[in-house]
């Protein structure tokens, strides 16, 4: 909110709140507060000191919605409730050239003494804060701990130095939109739309991350299955090697861990070397090849089944990601209104790697 917007909202709040008695205070989040000044039409004063979007205006809300959203009050709000119980608003003013509003209040003590206080809404980006000050502008408490001159409890309040502030957004469009109505209403509509958009994008990001994780999981599984298949080797090659060792049992020669045999499967019948443990006989080496053949053949069959299952799961998750991206592009809220199970592709549970 820029200075021009705050000038106009200050005038609007001054008209609405002057003479009104402070009622309940609703802590909506760490940075957001709604205050009941017993206005008509279920209007409440809304103050946000969220660093990226500090703002103040009147909002129309149902009491039960505020009660449902309320969180545990901060020490500041507990203190303000105590000191401002039943306080009456005297005026709402703006600090000249500053994005700071003052709500002046008078509160009567149990002994009938009248004490003056001010709630100061400092809407200056990262230094945004709400202060409760006394009649001399001494800071009694603040919603957030701030540093710097005039920002600490016990000191006389001063707006933050210019170097600690951030430029506010240009609100000309909002001002123009409010020419025929309430600026508070225009601001509330604008920020509610922003919040709805933020929540939608947040849901999209969360769903996208989840889908990407599922897709990555399947791609990783396919890679590991291929590695397992490679590890087992070519089943037919193991059988062929075993057959050659048996066929050359009487004529093969050895040199350490190599057995030299004639390759009868090649029409040229070249001599080839077969690696085998030098402590194994040729027959034992052949038997080992046949065992590797059986294991590789069975593994190939099982891995092929697993790869088919995982590939189908991958395709389903990728299809779901396409659905999500279409929903994001078209801003389809209905996608997220679907039951969660409907957004999950039907996949076979218990997918595991085939390990030897």
Secondary structure, DSSP 8 states (H G I E B T S, - for coil): --HHHHHHHHHHHHHHHTT-B---EEE-SSSEEEE----GGGEEEEEE--TTS-EEEEEE--HHHHHHH-----HHHHHHHHHTTT-EEEEEEE-TTSSEEEEEEEEE-TTS-EEEEEEEEE--GGG-EEEEE-TT-BEEEESS---STT-STTSB-----GGG-------HHHHHHTTTS-HHHHHHHHHHHHHHHHHHHHHHHHHHHHHHHHHHHHHHHHHHHHHHHHHH--HHHHHHHHHHHHHTTTT-EEETTEEEEE-TTSTT--EEEEE--TTS-HHHHHHHHHHHHHHHHHHHHHHHHHHHHHHHHHHHHHHHHHHHHHHHHHT-HHHHHS-GGGGS----S-------
